[in-house]
């Protein structure tokens, strides 16, 4: 498995126990996403273009 360098997403809540997503963008042509409460759990990998579309949609949905 590549050595992903995860950071907490700015979309995650700041309190423990909330919905927490970590994102790694240190591997070329890959964006990796995981649940910060399940560090050993599954990792979703996406193409950067797919991640950009996803986050753009999130920004459009914010009140």
BELSULTA-V630714 format. One record per run of one state. SS is the DSSP state (h for helix, s for strand, l for the rest). FROM is the first residue (numbers start at 1). TO is the last residue. Records with the same first field share a line. If there is no record, write none. Layout:
BEGIN
SS=FROM-TO, FROM-TO
END
This chain:
BEGIN
l=1-6, 9-20, 25-30, 36-43, 47-47, 62-63
s=7-8, 21-24, 31-35, 44-46
h=48-61
END
